[in-house]
């Protein structure tokens, strides 16, 4: 059968704006970049995709977008593999690499070429140029652009098809503080309009203020997914006590297993302070200090991803 | 198997990409220069050799035109390689695949490249034919049918080589590697292969099966197709021998058969690019 490029003709996306990743695995030779990864990205929210460098974020995003072939599991966009979406530029806009433009092509010509493939006209090209603040530089070859300008051009490219879903890989790279503030506001507004934003970063500080939900990756596996506030709730209680080893044992007996021995000889425990105090009392361990560190997202991120607490 | 053809949108996008950079006309300049010089020389040669004969030597201009079209096909292939590999060199391939899909993009690039290959062939004819006529002066004119036949064949050969260039660029992706590989094969390796295949052939006997294989190599097949008509005009019933000399092959098939051989090579190359390009991880 020969047909035109209505990829996945007859099977339409469900229009939900939802991304569903189930049991995703990807191996590059001996390196297992991602394993057993499952999460869902819902519309109407900004979902942060966090993890240290090399944790598998880019591989996962590219698997969702059909650029990397998974060795296990599935990644579906609105119920379909990316490759089966008819006119995917209308469903998903992606910012994957800032300098994905031919250096000799002007920003306007680049957008005209991509816009032609998406099926949008010159009006839309001018609209996205204005939206990202590149109208004045539109006729300059992209080879002379700064990294920040290239990021804006990449975002303009992603927005050409007025998509329901935005996927961005480290979009803050190269942006100045004003640019980052603008991007945050833009993404928040995009999500408020009921659409989906999945944005990756290795720096929580970059996203902390705007993400509603988090998917945290470490060494290719998901170590947290859920509401941002939920992760805050898992923050540590710092304990100074007479016998840290005995207290840790007593806490473990009560099912509290996320316990770190910190530099000052105390413990950092991912549990409620009352539970820690009661456990210490029952175990007969003298407490010298009990400090609740709720709400420190950065610290929890570092704990979850194997960084310093 | 479902074949996914590119939509008009994807085709237009790919055409705009080619038109928005300089490589297509940067390659058109040497094409025109070569067409001019080769055919002026061809015309002068026709006038010098045929001027003293009552009948003249009408097949020389079509031969020089065919030769220049053969050279143009190399530029067409280079352009195909550039179209395909520029996406990887400038890391634009992610966006291109995301918007258009891998197979539709490959086919759209092949179609656009084929169009430009045809344009290069037409440019060769538009520049080469007047240059050749100017060079040969009052010498006897070749049959218009033969000249148009050579030009038409040239358009097809250049279009097919452009598609082969896109296929090669999609498989290799490294621009310098694909370019060097193409030029080394077309300009050196295939000639050496032909020599090896034809070695030991007795000129008084029909060539054997191994020697005949030289006619089925892609560059040789293109040359055979191009030289077929002029050789018949120049050599009459010894046209086949003339083609053997001009294309450096043994036991050549007829021109249409050689075009078919090149078409099969193009199809095979595109199929390989389809499989490799569809499975490649774009990281």
HADDOCK unambig.tbl for C-alpha pairs under 7 A between the chains (distance, minus, plus):
assign (segid A and resid 1 and name CA) (segid B and resid 1 and name CA) 6.65 0.50 0.50
assign (segid A and resid 1 and name CA) (segid B and resid 2 and name CA) 5.14 0.50 0.50
assign (segid A and resid 1 and name CA) (segid B and resid 3 and name CA) 6.28 0.50 0.50
assign (segid A and resid 2 and name CA) (segid B and resid 2 and name CA) 6.03 0.50 0.50
assign (segid A and resid 2 and name CA) (segid B and resid 3 and name CA) 4.80 0.50 0.50
assign (segid A and resid 2 and name CA) (segid B and resid 4 and name CA) 6.44 0.50 0.50
assign (segid A and resid 3 and name CA) (segid B and resid 3 and name CA) 6.26 0.50 0.50
assign (segid A and resid 3 and name CA) (segid B and resid 4 and name CA) 5.56 0.50 0.50
assign (segid A and resid 3 and name CA) (segid B and resid 5 and name CA) 5.93 0.50 0.50
assign (segid A and resid 4 and name CA) (segid B and resid 4 and name CA) 5.72 0.50 0.50
assign (segid A and resid 4 and name CA) (segid B and resid 5 and name CA) 4.58 0.50 0.50
assign (segid A and resid 4 and name CA) (segid B and resid 6 and name CA) 5.91 0.50 0.50
assign (segid A and resid 4 and name CA) (segid B and resid 7 and name CA) 5.70 0.50 0.50
assign (segid A and resid 5 and name CA) (segid B and resid 4 and name CA) 5.33 0.50 0.50
assign (segid A and resid 5 and name CA) (segid B and resid 5 and name CA) 5.24 0.50 0.50
assign (segid A and resid 5 and name CA) (segid B and resid 6 and name CA) 4.96 0.50 0.50
assign (segid A and resid 5 and name CA) (segid B and resid 7 and name CA) 5.17 0.50 0.50
assign (segid A and resid 5 and name CA) (segid B and resid 104 and name CA) 6.45 0.50 0.50
assign (segid A and resid 67 and name CA) (segid B and resid 281 and name CA) 5.88 0.50 0.50
assign (segid A and resid 67 and name CA) (segid B and resid 282 and name CA) 5.16 0.50 0.50
assign (segid A and resid 68 and name CA) (segid B and resid 281 and name CA) 4.50 0.50 0.50
assign (segid A and resid 68 and name CA) (segid B and resid 282 and name CA) 5.88 0.50 0.50
assign (segid A and resid 68 and name CA) (segid B and resid 283 and name CA) 6.87 0.50 0.50
assign (segid A and resid 69 and name CA) (segid B and resid 281 and name CA) 6.20 0.50 0.50
assign (segid A and resid 83 and name CA) (segid B and resid 101 and name CA) 6.85 0.50 0.50
assign (segid A and resid 88 and name CA) (segid B and resid 98 and name CA) 7.00 0.50 0.50
assign (segid A and resid 88 and name CA) (segid B and resid 99 and name CA) 6.06 0.50 0.50
assign (segid A and resid 89 and name CA) (segid B and resid 99 and name CA) 5.05 0.50 0.50
assign (segid A and resid 100 and name CA) (segid B and resid 90 and name CA) 6.31 0.50 0.50
assign (segid A and resid 100 and name CA) (segid B and resid 91 and name CA) 4.90 0.50 0.50
assign (segid A and resid 100 and name CA) (segid B and resid 92 and name CA) 4.38 0.50 0.50
assign (segid A and resid 101 and name CA) (segid B and resid 90 and name CA) 6.43 0.50 0.50
assign (segid A and resid 101 and name CA) (segid B and resid 92 and name CA) 5.51 0.50 0.50
assign (segid A and resid 102 and name CA) (segid B and resid 90 and name CA) 5.55 0.50 0.50
assign (segid A and resid 102 and name CA) (segid B and resid 92 and name CA) 6.89 0.50 0.50
assign (segid A and resid 104 and name CA) (segid B and resid 21 and name CA) 6.34 0.50 0.50
assign (segid A and resid 105 and name CA) (segid B and resid 20 and name CA) 6.27 0.50 0.50
assign (segid A and resid 105 and name CA) (segid B and resid 21 and name CA) 6.29 0.50 0.50
assign (segid A and resid 109 and name CA) (segid B and resid 20 and name CA) 6.67 0.50 0.50
assign (segid A and resid 113 and name CA) (segid B and resid 13 and name CA) 4.52 0.50 0.50
assign (segid A and resid 113 and name CA) (segid B and resid 14 and name CA) 6.98 0.50 0.50
assign (segid A and resid 113 and name CA) (segid B and resid 16 and name CA) 5.35 0.50 0.50
assign (segid A and resid 113 and name CA) (segid B and resid 17 and name CA) 5.75 0.50 0.50
assign (segid A and resid 114 and name CA) (segid B and resid 13 and name CA) 5.97 0.50 0.50
assign (segid A and resid 116 and name CA) (segid B and resid 9 and name CA) 5.47 0.50 0.50
assign (segid A and resid 116 and name CA) (segid B and resid 10 and name CA) 6.89 0.50 0.50
assign (segid A and resid 116 and name CA) (segid B and resid 12 and name CA) 6.12 0.50 0.50
assign (segid A and resid 116 and name CA) (segid B and resid 13 and name CA) 4.82 0.50 0.50
assign (segid A and resid 117 and name CA) (segid B and resid 9 and name CA) 4.50 0.50 0.50
assign (segid A and resid 117 and name CA) (segid B and resid 10 and name CA) 4.21 0.50 0.50
assign (segid A and resid 117 and name CA) (segid B and resid 12 and name CA) 6.64 0.50 0.50
assign (segid A and resid 117 and name CA) (segid B and resid 13 and name CA) 4.65 0.50 0.50
assign (segid A and resid 117 and name CA) (segid B and resid 99 and name CA) 6.64 0.50 0.50
assign (segid A and resid 117 and name CA) (segid B and resid 100 and name CA) 6.40 0.50 0.50
assign (segid A and resid 118 and name CA) (segid B and resid 9 and name CA) 6.68 0.50 0.50
assign (segid A and resid 118 and name CA) (segid B and resid 99 and name CA) 6.19 0.50 0.50
assign (segid A and resid 119 and name CA) (segid B and resid 9 and name CA) 5.69 0.50 0.50
